[in-house]
């Protein structure tokens, strides 16, 4: 009896980790502890990146948790890479928009060709540089820390950026900006704003994506999804908003659509939990 009890202990402890409604697809590579952005080309892999302090590289990871390809972005310094987006032509956009202190003046999005068909291990990037029209202080006062961002998606000829509120006191407001998807220097267009919720632990937006058929936008936070439907492109925040509590409270940092109704979600490895790739069905 004692032998059976001790053999079962690993199973018991594993099941104690609560990932709520998320289904574990695979344990992500231990060398990638801080994945902050993902994109999927609708195959059984993801492309992933890590944030501040990590290499200027992106990684193709299969659903078994193996790195099958890596690409160095030759002219794309990783100041604070935070999300990825993909357009219908297969181009990939790397959002170097992390701005924890709200003091950066070098915000940039790197545009690279479809990495799945790149023959080598390095790739050149076009630079889409921008600034926020309503930021005049670097940094602003604590009650105006509205210019960090970790969320990016592509639609039409534009890239949409959603900010991560760091204000004190926390009120939850997230701003939406757009910039063209071609190389250049731009003043971002302030599209609108929304307040997903007001608890700072679960209401800061960490990633976003648009469904392949264009009828859903999903924003991720530390434990929740915010799903926009029935919207227009003048300001998608005016559409219908559904809040979904995932029941997980790990450091969820990235979301992308695998298909119109299936999401892939990842979290950073922290305090012995996380570091996984998950799936979630919107059905």
Residue pairs with C-beta under 8 A, 6 or more apart in sequence:
17 273
18 247
18 248
18 249
19 247
19 248
19 250
19 276
19 278
20 223
20 245
20 246
20 247
20 248
21 244
21 246
21 247
21 248
21 280
22 246
22 247
22 248
22 265
22 278
22 279
22 280
23 278
23 279
23 280
24 276
24 277
24 278
25 63
25 264
25 276
25 277
25 278
25 279
26 63
26 64
26 65
26 276
26 277
27 65
27 275
27 276
27 277
28 35
28 48
28 61
28 65
28 266
28 269
28 275
28 276
28 277
29 59
29 61
29 65
29 66
29 67
30 269
30 275
31 67
32 48
32 50
32 59
32 61
32 67
33 50
33 268
33 269
33 275
34 50
34 51
34 53
34 54
34 253
34 268
34 269
35 48
35 49
35 50
35 253
35 254
35 266
35 268
36 49
36 50
36 51
36 81
36 82
36 83
36 98
36 150
36 206
36 207
36 253
36 254
36 268
37 48
37 49
37 81
37 82
37 83
37 84
37 94
37 95
37 152
37 207
37 253
37 254
38 46
38 47
38 48
38 49
38 84
38 207
38 254
38 255
38 256
38 264
38 266
39 46
39 47
39 84
39 85
39 86
39 92
39 256
40 46
40 47
40 86
40 256
40 257
40 258
40 264
41 47
41 86
41 90
41 114
41 116
42 212
42 258
42 259
43 116
44 62
44 63
45 60
45 61
45 62
45 63
45 68
46 60
46 61
46 256
46 264
46 266
46 277
47 58
47 59
47 60
47 61
47 84
47 92
47 115
47 116
48 58
48 59
48 60
48 61
48 84
48 254
48 266
49 57
49 58
49 59
49 78
49 81
49 84
49 94
50 78
50 81
51 78
51 80
51 81
51 82
51 98
51 253
52 78
52 79
52 80
52 81
52 98
53 78
54 78
54 81
55 72
55 78
56 72
56 73
56 74
56 76
56 77
56 78
57 70
57 71
57 72
57 73
58 70
58 71
58 73
58 84
58 92
58 94
58 115
59 67
59 69
59 70
60 67
60 68
60 69
60 70
60 115
60 116
61 67
61 68
61 277
62 68
63 277
65 277
69 115
70 121
71 112
71 115
71 118
71 121
71 122
71 123
72 121
72 122
72 123
73 94
73 110
73 112
73 122
73 123
73 124
73 125
74 122
74 123
74 124
74 125
75 124
75 125
75 127
76 94
76 96
76 110
76 112
76 125
77 96
78 96
79 96
79 98
79 104
79 106
79 108
80 96
80 97
80 98
80 99
80 100
80 104
81 94
81 95
81 96
81 98
82 95
82 96
82 97
82 98
82 149
82 150
82 151
82 152
83 95
83 97
83 150
83 151
83 152
83 207
83 208
83 254
84 92
84 93
84 94
84 95
84 152
84 256
85 92
85 93
85 95
85 152
85 153
85 154
85 159
85 209
86 92
86 93
86 154
87 93
87 154
87 181
89 114
90 113
90 114
90 116
90 117
91 111
91 112
91 113
91 114
91 181
92 111
92 112
92 113
92 114
92 115
93 109
93 110
93 111
93 112
93 128
93 152
93 154
93 159
93 181
94 109
94 110
94 111
94 112
94 125
95 109
95 149
95 150
95 151
95 152
95 161
96 107
96 108
96 109
96 110
97 107
97 108
97 109
97 149
97 150
97 152
97 161
98 148
98 149
98 150
99 107
99 147
99 148
99 149
100 148
100 166
101 139
102 135
102 138
102 139
102 140
102 145
102 146
102 147
102 148
102 166
103 138
103 139
104 138
105 131
105 138
106 129
107 129
107 130
107 131
107 132
108 127
108 128
108 129
108 130
109 127
109 128
109 130
109 152
109 159
109 179
110 125
110 126
110 127
110 128
111 125
111 126
111 127
111 128
111 181
111 182
111 183
112 123
112 124
112 125
112 126
113 123
115 123
126 182
126 183
127 183
128 159
128 179
128 180
128 181
128 182
128 183
128 184
128 186
129 184
129 185
129 186
130 177
130 179
130 185
130 186
130 187
130 188
131 186
131 187
131 188
132 147
132 175
132 177
132 188
132 190
133 187
133 188
133 189
133 190
134 190
135 146
135 147
137 144
139 145
140 146
140 147
142 167
142 168
143 167
143 168
143 169
144 167
145 165
145 166
145 167
145 168
146 163
146 165
146 166
146 167
146 173
146 175
147 163
148 163
148 164
148 165
148 166
149 161
149 162
149 163
149 164
150 164
150 205
150 206
150 207
150 253
151 161
151 162
151 163
151 164
151 205
151 206
151 207
151 208
151 219
151 220
152 159
152 160
152 161
152 162
152 208
153 159
153 160
153 208
153 209
153 210
153 217
154 160
154 181
154 210
155 210
155 214
155 233
156 233
157 180
157 181
157 182
158 178
158 179
158 180
158 181
159 178
159 179
159 180
159 181
160 176
160 177
160 178
160 191
160 208
160 236
161 176
161 177
161 178
161 179
161 188
162 174
162 175
162 176
162 205
162 208
162 219
163 174
163 175
163 176
163 177
163 205
164 174
164 204
164 205
164 206
165 171
165 172
165 173
165 174
165 200
165 203
165 204
165 205
166 204
167 173
170 198
170 200
170 203
171 195
171 198
172 195
172 196
172 197
172 198
172 199
172 200
172 203
173 193
173 194
173 195
174 193
174 194
174 195
174 196
174 205
174 219
175 190
175 192
175 193
176 190
176 191
176 192
176 193
176 194
176 235
176 236
176 237
177 188
177 189
177 190
177 191
178 188
178 189
178 191
179 186
179 188
179 189
180 186
191 234
191 235
191 236
191 237
192 235
192 236
192 237
192 238
193 237
194 237
194 241
196 203
196 205
196 219
196 221
196 224
196 226
196 241
196 243
197 203
197 221
197 224
197 243
201 222
201 223
202 221
202 222
202 223
202 224
202 245
202 249
203 221
203 224
204 221
204 222
205 219
205 220
205 221
205 226
206 220
206 221
206 222
206 252
206 253
206 254
207 219
207 220
207 252
207 253
207 254
207 255
207 256
208 217
208 218
208 219
208 220
208 255
209 217
209 218
209 255
209 256
209 257
209 263
210 216
210 217
210 257
211 217
211 218
211 257
211 260
212 257
212 259
212 260
213 260
215 229
215 260
216 227
216 228
216 229
216 260
216 282
217 227
217 228
217 231
217 236
218 225
218 226
218 227
218 228
218 255
218 257
218 263
218 282
219 225
219 226
219 227
219 228
219 255
220 226
220 252
220 253
220 254
220 255
220 265
221 252
222 249
222 250
222 251
222 252
223 245
223 246
223 247
223 248
223 249
223 252
224 243
224 244
224 245
224 246
225 243
225 244
225 246
225 255
225 263
225 280
226 241
226 242
226 243
226 244
227 241
227 242
227 244
227 282
228 236
228 237
228 239
228 240
228 241
229 239
229 240
229 242
230 239
230 240
231 237
231 238
231 239
231 240
232 238
232 239
246 252
246 280
248 267
250 267
250 268
250 270
250 273
250 274
251 267
251 268
251 270
251 274
252 265
252 266
252 267
253 266
253 267
253 268
254 265
254 266
255 263
255 264
255 265
256 263
256 264
257 263
257 264
258 264
258 279
261 281
261 282
261 283
262 279
262 280
262 281
262 282
263 279
263 280
263 281
263 282
264 277
264 278
264 279
265 277
265 278
265 279
265 280
266 276
266 277
266 278
267 274
267 275
267 276
267 278
268 274
268 275
269 275
